[in-house]
């Protein structure tokens, strides 16, 4: 956490710009600091926190989210075909 004292004019400009853009003053200051420092700072959202573990438990097939219906249909059909040949 950090606090900073701003000159009145800068505080008023920040407040009016934040209202006009519908962005919090805090978010505007963060964005300005990132730009000023010239870095791509990534905030710790849930994806960034767990990203290092994703490959450990992945299927190795990067298309699962796009092809899941086809994969599921193939598995169901394969199970049906197996059950037809092996009655109970």
N, C-alpha and C positions, 0 to 999 in steps of 0.2 A: 504494500500500500504506500502511496506517495501523495503528498499534498504540495501544491505549488501556489504561490501568490502571483497573481497577474495584475498588471496595470489595469486601471478601470476601463480604459478604451478597449484593451484586448479582451477583457472579461465580457464587455458588452457585445463586441463583435462575435465572440464565441457563442454567447447565449442566443443572439439573433440568428446566426447561421445554423445553429443546432435546431432551433425551432423551425426554420425555413426548410431544412433538409429532413426533419423528423428523425434526427439521430441524437442520441444522448451526447452531452458535452464530454463525458468520459470516453465514449467511443471515438469522438472526433480527435481528442488529445492522443489516444492510442494510435490512431491512424497517422496523425501528423508525426508522432515520434518514429514510427516505423519508416515513414518516407524520409524523414530527416536523417535517421541513422543509416539509411540505405540497406536495410536488411529485410529479408522475408521472414518475419517472425511468425511462427505457427503457434497458435494458442492450443492448449491441451484440451481438445475435444475428445470424445470417446474413441473416435477412429484413430487419432494420433497416439493416444495412450496405448491402445492394443495392437497397433500396426505391426510391431516386431513379432507378435505371436501368430499372426494370420497364416503365414506360410507353414508353420509347424503343424497345423491341424487342417490344412486345406486339402482338397481332393486332387490338386494338380491340374484340374480342368477349369480353365478360366472362363469357359462359356456356360457354366451351369445355370447361372441366373438368366441367361438368354434362351437356353435350350431345355429348360427343366420340363416343359410339357411333353416334348418329344421323348426325352429320356424316360419320364414316368410312363408314358404310353407304351414304349418298348418293353419296359420291365413288366408291366401288367400283361401285355400280350405274351411275353415269354413265360410268365407264370401260368397263364391260361393254357398255353400249348403244352406245358409240362404236365398239368393236371389232366389233360385229355388223354395222354399216353399212359398215365399211371392212375387207374381208378382206385378208389379206396375200398 
